[in-house]
Amino acid sequence: MIQIENVSKSYAKSKVKAVSAMNLQVENGEIFGFIGPNGAGKTTTIKMMTGILTPDEGRILINGHDIVRDPISAKMEIGFVPDSQDVFDKLTGMEYLGFMADVYGVEPADRRERIGRYLEMFELTKAAGDNIKSYSHGMRQKLMVIGALLHNPPVWVLDEPMVGLDPKSSHLLKQEMRRHADSGNSVFFSTHVLEVAEKLCDRIGIIDHGELIFVGTLAELRSGNQESLEELFLQLTEGE
């Protein structure tokens, strides 16, 4: 479960809040889609959720652990895929995954099984011994997804996770997200691909200019009309 309570964040040179008085709860057992225009506050929110940025006000709890007061316990609950691919590119893929397993204390038997399963799933087995600097954009994205999931975290926080993935890998990741949520865990992900959010999410949140302007199911957003999520999104954000 993710609890965001009255959270705000401003940057030093801006008088406008990047995130303003946000309240949001993502339940166990659901996939929550986070959408909004560029610069709306999506990545700032995710960076606060994962402890990269500190809120100016409010608090964020990850399965009951305060990300500011108890960051190690909170981060152990999270599998995080950022929107950038800043990774140790002098390592091989296998060395990187071993490092991630060490960081999260994954037992040897579990790491062997999970690394092998995910490498095969995302078709990286043959490239696992190569330096990451030789990887394509899509291969790096797959590696970062695998690294984030190795410790079997209950809360997945994924910032544009499908960017760079081929259709097969994207489909497999969506299946894993659904399986994870159906097992009683939480999945929070941002996306610009509204069709993905429409088909995959149990609920969505729309953020614009740092404020949540809608949280709920697609049926609640539609309120009786049959427009697509894309059309409803544009109406909300362009009307602000």
C-alpha positions in Angstrom: 0.0 0.0 0.0 1.1 3.5 -0.8 -0.2 6.5 1.3 0.6 10.0 0.2 -0.7 12.5 2.8 -0.9 16.2 2.1 2.4 16.2 0.2 3.9 19.3 -1.5 7.1 20.0 -3.2 8.7 23.2 -4.7 12.0 23.7 -6.4 14.3 26.5 -5.2 14.1 28.7 -8.3 10.3 28.4 -8.8 7.5 29.9 -6.9 5.1 27.4 -8.4 4.7 24.1 -6.5 5.7 21.1 -8.6 3.3 19.0 -6.4 0.7 20.7 -4.3 -1.1 19.2 -1.3 -1.4 15.7 -2.8 -3.5 13.1 -1.0 -3.6 9.6 -2.6 -3.8 6.0 -1.4 -2.9 3.1 -3.7 -4.4 -0.1 -2.3 -3.0 -3.6 -2.2 -4.3 -5.6 -5.1 -4.5 -2.8 -7.6 -2.7 -1.4 -10.6 -2.7 2.4 -10.4 -2.0 4.4 -13.5 -0.5 7.9 -13.1 -0.9 10.2 -16.1 -0.5 13.8 -16.9 1.1 16.3 -19.4 4.9 16.8 -19.5 5.9 18.8 -16.5 2.7 18.1 -14.6 4.5 16.6 -11.5 4.6 12.9 -12.2 8.3 12.3 -11.9 8.6 14.6 -8.9 5.9 12.6 -7.2 7.6 9.3 -8.0 11.0 10.7 -6.8 9.4 11.6 -3.5 7.8 8.2 -3.2 11.1 6.5 -3.7 13.2 8.8 -1.4 15.1 10.6 -4.1 13.5 13.9 -3.2 12.2 15.0 0.2 8.7 16.5 0.4 8.5 20.1 1.7 5.3 19.1 3.5 3.3 16.0 4.3 4.5 12.4 4.4 4.6 9.2 2.3 4.2 5.7 3.7 5.2 2.6 1.9 3.5 -0.4 3.6 3.4 1.6 6.8 7.1 2.8 6.6 7.7 6.5 6.3 10.0 7.1 3.3 11.7 10.1 5.2 11.9 8.8 8.7 12.6 5.1 7.9 14.0 5.2 4.4 15.8 1.8 4.4 12.7 -0.1 5.5 10.5 1.8 3.1 12.9 1.3 0.1 13.1 -2.5 0.8 9.4 -2.6 0.1 9.8 -1.0 -3.4 10.9 -2.2 -6.8 11.7 1.0 -8.7 12.2 1.5 -12.4 13.1 5.1 -13.1 12.5 7.0 -16.3 16.2 7.3 -17.0 18.7 4.5 -17.8 21.6 5.7 -15.6 23.3 2.4 -14.9 26.8 1.1 -14.3 27.6 0.5 -18.0 31.1 -0.9 -17.3 29.5 -3.9 -15.6 28.1 -6.9 -17.4 24.4 -7.5 -17.2 25.0 -10.4 -14.8 27.3 -8.3 -12.6 24.7 -5.6 -12.4 22.0 -8.1 -11.4 24.3 -9.6 -8.8 24.9 -6.2 -7.4 21.2 -5.5 -7.1 20.6 -8.8 -5.4 23.4 -8.0 -2.9 21.9 -4.6 -2.2 18.5 -6.1 -1.3 19.9 -9.2 0.4 18.4 -11.8 -1.9 19.3 -15.3 -0.9 21.6 -17.2 -3.4 19.0 -19.8 -4.3 16.3 -17.2 -4.9 18.6 -14.9 -6.9 19.6 -17.8 -9.2 16.0 -18.8 -9.9 14.8 -15.2 -10.4 17.7 -14.0 -12.5 17.4 -17.1 -14.7 13.7 -16.8 -15.0 13.6 -13.1 -15.8 16.6 -13.2 -18.2 14.8 -15.9 -20.2 11.5 -14.1 -20.0 13.0 -10.9 -21.5 15.4 -12.7 -23.8 18.5 -11.4 -22.3 20.2 -14.7 -21.3 22.7 -14.6 -24.2 23.6 -10.9 -23.5 23.9 -11.3 -19.7 27.7 -11.7 -19.9 28.2 -8.6 -22.1 29.1 -5.1 -20.9 26.0 -3.0 -20.4 27.6 -0.2 -22.5 27.0 -2.5 -25.5 23.3 -2.8 -24.8 20.6 -1.1 -26.9 18.1 1.2 -25.2 15.5 -1.6 -25.0 18.0 -4.1 -23.5 19.0 -1.6 -20.8 15.3 -1.1 -20.0 14.8 -4.8 -19.7 17.8 -5.1 -17.4 16.6 -2.3 -15.1 13.1 -4.0 -14.9 14.8 -7.3 -13.9 17.0 -5.5 -11.3 14.0 -3.8 -9.7 12.0 -7.0 -9.4 14.7 -9.4 -8.1 14.0 -9.0 -4.4 10.3 -9.7 -5.0 9.1 -6.3 -3.6 5.5 -5.9 -2.6 5.2 -2.4 -4.1 6.2 -1.7 -7.7 6.9 1.9 -8.7 7.5 2.1 -12.4 8.1 5.4 -14.2 7.3 5.0 -17.9 8.4 1.3 -17.8 7.3 0.4 -21.4 9.5 3.0 -23.1 12.0 1.3 -25.3 10.5 -2.2 -24.8 9.6 -4.2 -27.9 5.9 -5.3 -28.1 6.6 -8.8 -26.7 8.5 -7.5 -23.7 5.9 -4.9 -23.1 3.2 -7.5 -23.1 5.1 -9.7 -20.7 5.7 -6.8 -18.3 2.0 -6.0 -18.3 1.2 -9.6 -17.5 3.7 -9.5 -14.6 2.1 -6.3 -13.4 -1.3 -7.9 -13.4 -0.1 -11.0 -11.7 1.7 -9.0 -9.0 -1.4 -7.0 -8.2 -3.7 -10.0 -8.3 -1.4 -11.6 -5.7 -2.3 -8.8 -3.3 0.5 -6.3 -4.0 0.5 -2.7 -5.3 1.6 -1.5 -8.7 2.0 2.3 -9.3 3.2 3.3 -12.8 3.3 6.4 -14.9 2.7 6.4 -18.6 2.1 8.6 -21.6 0.4 5.7 -23.5 -3.2 6.2 -22.5 -4.3 3.0 -24.3 -2.1 1.0 -21.8 -3.6 2.8 -18.8 -7.1 2.3 -20.2 -6.7 -1.5 -20.6 -4.5 -2.3 -17.6 -5.4 0.0 -14.7 -7.9 -0.6 -11.9 -7.8 3.1 -11.1 -6.1 6.1 -12.6 -4.9 9.5 -11.3 -4.6 12.5 -13.5 -2.2 15.2 -12.4 -1.9 18.7 -14.0 0.2 21.6 -12.8 1.1 19.7 -9.7 -2.5 19.0 -8.6 -4.5 15.8 -8.8 -7.5 16.6 -10.8 -9.0 13.2 -10.9 -8.6 9.8 -9.0 -10.9 6.9 -9.7 -11.9 4.2 -12.1 -12.3 4.8 -15.8 -16.1 4.2 -15.4 -16.2 7.0 -12.8 -14.3 9.3 -15.1 -16.6 8.6 -18.0 -19.7 9.1 -15.9 -22.0 7.7 -18.5 -20.4 8.9 -21.7 -18.4 6.6 -24.0 -15.4 8.8 -24.9 -12.0 7.3 -24.8 -9.5 8.0 -22.0 -7.5 10.1 -24.4 -10.5 12.3 -25.1 -11.4 12.6 -21.5 -7.8 13.3 -20.5 -7.5 16.1 -23.1 -10.8 17.7 -21.9 -9.6 17.7 -18.3 -6.1 19.0 -18.8 -6.9 21.5 -21.6 -9.7 22.9 -19.5 -7.5 23.7 -16.6 
